[in-house]
Amino acid sequence: MGRGWGRGTIKDIVMDVFTPQQRSRVMRAVKSADTTPEMVVRRLVHGMGYRYRLHASDLPGKPDLVLPRHRKAIFVHGCFWHRHRCAAGQSMPASRVEYWQAKFDRNVKRDAANLRKLRREGWSVLVVWECQTKASRLDSLQRRLARFLQP
């Protein structure tokens, strides 16, 4: 056995591939607005002739697209961060599992509360998941958006 092996559990041995400074830089680069999935949804909605506001900070959850005349709000959620049922939403970082699980649980709870508040205020709300914006699923997404946006 090599030096250091054989002591502790596998959890103690697994380490981040980045230094703390590199990890910090990577995490800072994660965008919360103007993401690729969000841009896909924007193009589809705009192409259907609808106009919208972006990131309405006056509404619960700050929806990504807001159509005030229609009282409709669209969230574009990343599968990993918002815990979708797809494979990307089920993955878990290998280190600090308790920290990440608590963070994900808070995100899911906050998302549900924001959807409830919006609906109570008379808004129709649609959540589009990142995996639904892939090129192979655009026809399905466009039909879903059209159904949601029709009066």
HUFENBEL-V176486 format. One line per field, one symbol per residue. phi: phi as a letter, one per 20 degrees, with the letter a starting at -180 (. if undefined). Layout:
phi = ???
//
This chain:
phi = .fgnendmefffefcffdfgffffffffffedcmfgfffffgfffffenedbedlffedgnlgfccdgfelcccdddfgffdmffffffdfcgfdlgfgfffffffgfffgfffffffffeneeccddegfeefgfdfffffffffffeff
//
